[in-house]
Amino acid sequence: TATRFYMGPEEIARVTRIPVFFITMRRVRRGFYEMAFEPLSAPGERLPGGTLTERYVREVERQIIAAPSDWPWSHKRWKLKKSL
């Protein structure tokens, strides 16, 4: 089952042609974090529909694989529902 994503942010970025960034956070030690801003698109870049969302998904996957303990696993988004 594929995970659904809102396409609104991508559409806004495409219409306004503004750059989009992915913000990564890494826990250094308790109470201390490092942030990095990684560009997903350049100013004025024209991309086919779905490209920004695909880039975002790949960055989320990369961040989870790199540090799964830093990811907030408080939701049940991917939990399968039982059949009635």
C-alpha positions, -999 to 999 in steps of 0.1 A, spaced: 0 0 0 14 34 -10 14 62 15 -6 93 5 9 128 5 -7 162 1 2 177 -32 -7 213 -23 28 223 -11 42 210 -44 16 229 -64 23 261 -45 60 258 -52 55 250 -88 31 280 -94 53 305 -74 86 289 -87 102 294 -53 129 270 -40 119 242 -17 141 229 11 141 197 32 151 203 68 170 174 85 175 172 122 200 150 139 202 144 176 237 151 188 230 143 225 201 147 249 186 181 243 210 191 214 202 188 177 218 198 145 197 211 115 206 212 79 186 227 50 189 206 18 175 220 -14 148 200 -32 145 225 -60 163 256 -73 147 290 -77 127 291 -109 133 254 -117 105 238 -137 98 202 -127 72 176 -138 43 170 -114 52 148 -85 89 154 -87 92 175 -55 70 151 -36 92 122 -48 123 140 -37 108 147 -3 98 111 2 134 99 -7 148 124 18 125 112 46 134 76 38 171 85 39 167 103 72 148 73 88 174 48 76 203 69 89 188 74 123 156 55 130 156 64 167 154 101 159 121 96 140 88 103 159 71 69 157 41 81 177 16 75 149 0 44 134 -2 56 98 10 23 83 -8 0 107 -30 -24 88 -67 -24 98 -83 -57 105 -110 -70 81 -145 -70 94 
